[in-house]
Amino acid sequence: MRTTQTRDGRKVAGWQLVGCSARVLRVQFISESFAAYCLPSRAPLTGVQPGTIVFDPYPDLAAARELLPKHSDLWDVLRDDYWAALMNSKALPNSLEA
C-alpha cells in the first residue's frame, strides 16, 4: 500500500497501484473527528480512527475524485504520486522490446 498526503499533512490517502490504475483504499482527514464510515454505503466503521473514510469497492483516482470532489488538493498530489509510481514501475515494458 502506498500513502500520499497533502503538503500541510492534514489529508492522507492510502492507495495501491493495480496494473496501470491507482486504486484508493481509504482517506483520512487528520483534523476531523467525524465517525469513520465506508463509502459509498456510508456504513459506520467501529474501531477505525475518526476522520477516516474507507472505500468499498476501491475506486480508481477519477472515481474517488468524483466521490469527494472538495478534496482536489489531495487528489492532485495523489495523481502526481501515481504518475511517479507508474513511470518507475518495473512492470512497464522496456522501450526496446515494444
Secondary structure, DSSP 8 states (H G I E B T S, - for coil): -EEEE-TTSSEEEEEEEETTEEEEEEEEETT-----EEETT--B-TTS-TTEEEESS--BHHHHHHHSGGGHHHHHHHHHHHHHHHHT-TTS--TTT-
